[in-house]
C-alpha cells in the first residue's frame, strides 16, 4: 500500500462529507468497496505478497478499508436520519383545524322500522320473504280468494299494466304484500313462518294516503294453529316494537276475503298534550281505540289455492302499514313527507346507519 492509497482514502472521506444523497454514497461505496473497487483490488494484492511483507501490509490495508467502510455506513445513517426528520417536519398535524363535518346520510324511518320488525320477528323464528312489486293478477287477487267478479277488488284502486298476466287477467302493481303469502306457500310448502315487508301501490293520494306505501305481511302455517297464537304473536310483536308492556289489544270481527274468521286489531291509547300515546285500555276515561292492522285465520280456500291440504294445515296471517307504525312510534304527522326526499326532514327523522336495531340494545336505540 502506498501514500497514493492513503491520499485516495482521504479524498474518499472528504467527498463523503460533502455528498447529500444516498445514491451518491452508494456510488462511492461501489467505487471503493465494490467487486471492482480500488480497495477490493488492494486487498487482493495481499495474496501475492511474501509472508513478511503481508504481515506489515495486511493491518494497514485492513485499517484503511475499515475507515472508509465505517465512514460510508455513518454517512448513510446520517442521511436516513435527516430524511426522516424532514418527513416528520412536513407531515405534522395541525390540531387547530376545525373537525370534519359529520356524515350527512341517514337511514329513512321506513327502513329503520322494517329493520326493527325483522329483528323482532327473527327472534320469534320468522324468516323474511319477498315477492315482486309487478305482480300477476292471480297472486294479488285470485289466489287470495278474490276471483274476477269479487267486489273487494274494487276497494284496491289498482294500477294495471296493459300486459296480460301468465296466469290470466292483467299484470299490475301489487296492492298489498299478501301475494307473498301465496308465493311463499307455493315455493316452500308447510310449515312456514314468514314476514314480508315491501312497497305496495294504490291509486290514492291525500294527507294519509300516497300512491306508494309500505306494508309488512305475516304468515304462519302449521298444524293446530288457532286464534290464540295470532293474538299472542301480535301482542308480543307490538310490545317489543313500542318498547312497553302497556299494550292492550282489542280484536274486532271484520271481513277479508283471504281470512276466515277475520279480525281487525285495535290498540288502546290515551291523549297526552293533544297527541295519542299508546297504552291502557281504549275503554278507559279519556282513552280511545286506534285501528292498527288486519288479520285472521287463513281461509281454507287460500291454502288450497297455494297447493296445500287445508285439513292438514292451518294458520294465521296479518298485514300492517309500515309507514303508519313509523308515524306512531316516531311522531311524524304527515305521511307525504316520507316520500318528499327533503334533506331537512331526513336529518330530523333519520337514523344513524351505525345503529343497528337489536333486541338486546333496545329496538329503537338511537332514536
Ligand atoms: N292485505 C290487506 C290490505 O292490504 C291487509 C291484510 C288483512 C293482510 C288481513 C292480511 C290479513 O294478511 O290477514 O288491506
Boltz pocket constraint, residues with backbone or C-beta under 6 A from the ligand:
constraints:
  - pocket:
      binder: B
      contacts: [[A, 175], [A, 176], [A, 177], [A, 178], [A, 217], [A, 218], [A, 256], [A, 258], [A, 259], [A, 263], [A, 293], [A, 294], [A, 295], [A, 296], [A, 317], [A, 318], [A, 319], [A, 320]]
      max_distance: 6.0
